[in-house]
Amino acid sequence: MIDFELEKKKLVLHLKDIQAIKSKNLEQAFLEVKREEFFEEGTKQNAYIDNAFPIGFNQTISQPYTIAVMLEMLKAEKDMKILDVGAGSGYTACLLSEIVGKKGKITAVELIKELYEKAKENSEVKKRKNISFFNFDAVEGTKKGPFDRILVSAGCPFLPKKLFDELKEKGTAVAPVGDRFTQRVQAITKIQGKPFKKDFLEGFFIFVPLRGTFE
């Protein structure tokens, strides 16, 4: 019998040791959300291994290290309104839900209908009332902005313009930007309507590609 709470605490300690988790609010979010609930029966033993794992439909639940890096760059805070693009199983939306608190709002968008339906029924997602899940192509624009923060959990050659347009002034989007096989995690902040970019320089990543049509 696996002690998931113990394994979760060990993972968080590991992520702190390698300085992937730096902030208290992110540490608390990782401790609150049960990652095993996003795994199928028979694979739950993998929940607190620091790797990415398949969740079906050629998609993955991202490596905890990668998620921590992206969320530290995102700098989400209490009461913020956040768009989560490529929400997959809903794990990252739940982490963000914990960070923004009850007065914050998470708009989670997943293009693959089967994943959207699974995520919407996930017990961890359902108990967080500040998450709204949608099934459409977010890169065409959501008409639900503007957002304080946007998280894109799929590789793209650049942040789609329609997503950037949905950022508030001084808002930040975080996305893995690059070619099909190599991306850098990039924070894009809107200042006077223009993008200012900062890359995470401590490594490259490989994400599933962002689906949809964008320019």
C-alpha positions, 0 to 999 in steps of 0.5 A: 500500500503506497502512502501517497501523502508521504510520497507527495511530501518527499517530492516537494522536498526534492523540488525545493532542494533543486530550487524548482519550488521557491515560493511558499504558495507554490509549495502549499499548492503542491502539498494540497493537490492529490496528483494520484487522482489524475492517474488511471487505476494501475498507474497511480503508483507513478504519481509522485515520480518526477517524470511526465506520464501519458494521460491518453490521446497522445497527451501527458501530465507534465513532469512536476519539475517542469510545472514548478518552473513554469508556475514560479515564472508565472508568479500567480497571486491571490485573487488573480484571474488566470487562463490555463491553455492545454489544461489536459487532466486538470492537475495544473488548474488545481495547483493554480486554484490553490494559489489564487484562492477562493476569490481568484478564478481559473479558466481552464481550456482543453481542446481534446473533448475526451480529456476535457470530459475526464478533467471536468469530472475529476474529484480534485477539479470538482471540489475547487469551485473557482475552476471553470473548464471549457472545450474549445480552441483557445488560440482562437481567443477565449472572449473571457479575458482579460487575464492577469496570467496565462499559462500555456502547457503545450509547445509553440513557435511563439505565443499566439497573438490572440492569447497575448491580446487577452493579457491585462497590461502588466500581465504575464503569459508563460509558454514553452516556445521553440521548434517541435522538439526543443523549447525554452520556457518563456515568460512574456509580459505585456508592457504598454501593449508590447511583449517583453520576453524572459527565457528560463535558461537552465535547460530545454523542454519537450512539450506536446505541440499546441493544437489549433490554428494561430498566427 
